[in-house]
Structure formats: structure tokens, C-alpha cells
Amino acid sequence: MPAPRKQPDTVKTSWRNLQEERLTDELSRQVIHGEQATLARLTLKAGGGISRHFHVNEEYAWVLSGALEYRLDERTVVVRAGEIVVVPANVPHAIVAPEDAVCVYFFAPVREDWIKGEDQYLRNPH
């Protein structure tokens, strides 16, 4: 009989306990990484955004308040409070907040670029 697999540690936290990282004057994030995925809360001020980029991760964005404009190659998708957008892996997109917004993001697989600090596109004004 094979040896039982060691279970990963279970983590319990809250947004209140996660450090807020200010990326620009208009954008901040809180983030937690698991073994297979990343969960984050981003806060954007009106007019703020994220420059065009793409990544190997599927991106799920749930807008809690405000709105986001996802700018894709041939169209703009507006996502309002209570709505969710799913962006497939490797699809180039930019994000603009037409109004103050708070969003929860889920990425799979884990955002290795964020862990390694290779996320300069987030730190430059869009």
C-alpha cells in the first residue's frame, strides 16, 4: 500500500489581514497564492487601469463595486458590479476603471510572475 500523501497546510485569513500593496497611485492589490491558483483583490481608482498584457493564466474577475472596461483586440467588454468576466490564457487585454472599482480575481495556475516580481506591467500607468 502506498504511503499517504502529506496534506498541504490549510490557510485561514481575511482581506483585513492581507497586506495591501500599492502598485500605482490608482491601483492596489492584496493577494494570496495557493499551490495551484492565485486569489487577489484589486482596488482601482477612476481612470486607473492596467496596461495591455497577457499571461498563461486563466483570469476570472468578479467586480464587487464600480465597473471595469476590458479592452481586447477588437472589442471592449464592460463588467459592472455583480458581474464576472473570464479571460482565457494568452489573450492580450488592457483594463480601465471608468469609476472607482473593487474586484476579486482568481487566476489558474498560480501567478508565478507575481511571486517572482515580474509584474512591471501592473506598476506602470496604463
C-alpha positions as CSV (number, residue, x, y, z in Angstrom):
1,M,0.0,0.0,0.0
2,P,1.5,3.4,-0.9
3,A,2.2,5.9,1.8
4,P,-0.4,8.6,2.4
5,R,0.3,11.9,0.7
6,K,1.1,14.7,3.1
7,Q,-1.7,17.2,3.0
8,P,-0.8,20.9,2.4
9,D,-1.4,23.3,5.2
10,T,-4.9,24.8,5.4
11,V,-4.8,28.6,5.4
12,K,-7.4,30.8,7.0
13,T,-7.2,34.5,6.6
14,S,-9.3,37.6,5.6
15,W,-8.7,40.5,3.3
16,R,-8.3,42.6,6.5
17,N,-5.2,40.5,7.4
18,L,-3.6,40.6,4.0
19,Q,-1.1,43.3,3.2
20,E,-2.2,45.9,0.7
21,E,0.4,46.6,-2.0
22,R,0.2,49.9,-3.7
23,L,1.2,49.4,-7.4
24,T,0.4,52.9,-8.7
25,D,-1.5,55.9,-7.4
26,E,-4.7,54.4,-8.9
27,L,-4.1,50.6,-8.3
28,S,-3.5,48.4,-5.2
29,R,-3.8,44.7,-4.6
30,Q,-4.0,42.1,-1.9
31,V,-3.0,38.6,-2.9
32,I,-2.8,35.0,-1.6
33,H,-1.2,32.2,-3.5
34,G,-2.0,28.5,-3.2
35,E,-0.3,25.6,-4.8
36,Q,-2.5,25.7,-8.0
37,A,-4.1,29.2,-8.1
38,T,-3.9,32.8,-7.0
39,L,-6.7,34.8,-5.4
40,A,-6.4,38.6,-5.3
41,R,-8.5,41.7,-4.5
42,L,-7.7,44.8,-6.6
43,T,-8.8,48.3,-5.9
44,L,-8.8,50.8,-8.8
45,K,-9.5,54.5,-8.7
46,A,-11.5,56.0,-11.5
47,G,-9.3,56.5,-14.6
48,G,-6.8,53.9,-13.3
49,G,-6.0,50.7,-15.1
50,I,-3.6,48.0,-16.2
51,S,-1.7,48.3,-19.4
52,R,-2.0,45.8,-22.2
53,H,-0.6,42.4,-21.3
54,F,-1.2,38.6,-21.5
55,H,-0.3,35.7,-19.3
56,V,-0.5,31.9,-19.3
57,N,-3.2,32.0,-16.6
58,E,-7.0,31.9,-17.0
59,E,-8.3,35.1,-15.4
60,Y,-11.7,35.4,-13.6
61,A,-12.6,38.9,-12.4
62,W,-15.6,39.5,-10.2
63,V,-16.5,43.1,-9.9
64,L,-17.8,43.8,-6.4
65,S,-18.3,47.6,-6.9
66,G,-17.8,50.1,-9.7
67,A,-17.0,48.9,-13.2
68,L,-14.1,47.8,-15.4
69,E,-13.6,48.0,-19.1
70,Y,-11.7,45.1,-20.6
71,R,-10.1,46.2,-23.8
72,L,-9.5,43.3,-26.2
73,D,-8.2,43.4,-29.7
74,E,-11.5,44.0,-31.4
75,R,-13.9,44.9,-28.7
76,T,-14.4,46.4,-25.2
77,V,-16.3,44.4,-22.6
78,V,-17.8,46.4,-19.7
79,V,-18.1,44.5,-16.4
80,R,-20.2,46.1,-13.7
81,A,-20.8,45.3,-10.0
82,G,-22.0,41.8,-9.5
83,E,-20.7,40.6,-12.9
84,I,-17.9,38.2,-13.8
85,V,-15.6,38.1,-16.8
86,V,-13.4,35.2,-17.8
87,V,-10.4,35.9,-19.9
88,P,-8.7,32.8,-21.4
89,A,-5.0,32.2,-21.2
90,N,-2.7,34.2,-23.5
91,V,-5.4,36.6,-24.7
92,P,-4.0,40.2,-24.8
93,H,-6.1,42.7,-22.8
94,A,-5.9,46.0,-21.0
95,I,-8.1,47.1,-18.2
96,V,-9.5,50.6,-17.4
97,A,-11.7,51.6,-14.5
98,P,-14.3,54.2,-15.6
99,E,-15.2,54.6,-12.0
100,D,-13.8,53.5,-8.6
101,A,-13.8,49.7,-8.5
102,V,-13.1,46.8,-6.2
103,C,-12.7,43.4,-7.8
104,V,-11.8,39.8,-6.8
105,Y,-9.5,38.0,-9.2
106,F,-8.9,34.3,-9.5
107,F,-6.0,33.0,-11.6
108,A,-5.2,29.4,-12.5
109,P,-2.5,28.3,-12.5
110,V,-0.8,30.3,-9.7
111,R,0.7,33.7,-10.8
112,E,4.4,32.8,-10.8
113,D,5.2,36.3,-12.3
114,W,3.6,38.0,-9.3
115,I,5.5,35.8,-6.9
116,K,8.8,36.5,-8.7
117,G,8.1,40.2,-9.0
118,E,7.9,40.0,-12.8
119,D,4.8,42.1,-13.0
120,Q,6.1,45.5,-14.1
121,Y,3.1,46.0,-16.4
122,L,1.0,46.5,-13.3
123,R,3.3,49.2,-11.9
124,N,3.3,51.4,-15.0
125,P,0.4,53.7,-15.6
126,H,-1.7,52.3,-18.4
